[in-house]
Amino acid sequence: MAALAESPDDDFAIPVKHLKSIVGSQGTLEFGADSIEYATEAPGESRTWRYSDIDSISSSGQFQLTITTIEKGFNFELKEALSESRYNQIWLDIQKKNGRIQ
């Protein structure tokens, strides 16, 4: 049986580690209807990306997510699994906000 995608208005958050070449930071990715926010107490590391500003997202598994913007790619190790249906819904929302699909 196929899993139903979550509603695009279904906000949720996942605890993560932002992976960087030297030192990463701990925080939370918060997924909203129009944006993704990385909230952390690490100075200068918090960010908010509107879906329209995200070039792409990708994942190599349930515990990994990369957000790619014009600025750069941001790699995250997820501390909770991201379901395939939720990942697909985020991907779809980003594609729609960027006018790539209807």
QUIPEDA-V494424 format. One record per residue. N is the residue number from 1. OMEGA is omega in whole degrees, -180 to 180 (none if undefined). Layout:
BEGIN
N & OMEGA
N & OMEGA
END
This chain:
BEGIN
1 & -179
2 & 178
3 & 177
4 & 178
5 & 176
6 & 178
7 & 178
8 & 179
9 & -179
10 & -180
11 & 178
12 & -179
13 & 179
14 & 174
15 & -174
16 & 166
17 & 176
18 & -177
19 & 177
20 & -175
21 & -179
22 & -178
23 & 177
24 & 177
25 & 179
26 & 178
27 & -178
28 & 169
29 & 180
30 & -176
31 & 178
32 & -178
33 & -176
34 & -175
35 & 172
36 & 178
37 & 171
38 & -179
39 & 179
40 & 176
41 & 179
42 & -178
43 & 175
44 & -176
45 & -179
46 & -180
47 & 171
48 & 177
49 & 170
50 & 179
51 & -179
52 & 179
53 & -179
54 & 177
55 & -179
56 & 168
57 & 177
58 & -179
59 & 175
60 & 179
61 & -176
62 & -175
63 & -180
64 & 177
65 & 175
66 & 175
67 & -178
68 & 178
69 & 176
70 & 180
71 & -179
72 & 176
73 & 179
74 & -177
75 & -178
76 & 169
77 & -177
78 & 180
79 & 173
80 & -179
81 & 173
82 & -177
83 & 179
84 & -179
85 & 178
86 & 176
87 & -180
88 & -180
89 & 177
90 & 179
91 & -179
92 & 179
93 & 180
94 & 179
95 & 179
96 & -179
97 & 179
98 & 177
99 & -179
100 & 175
101 & -179
102 & none
END
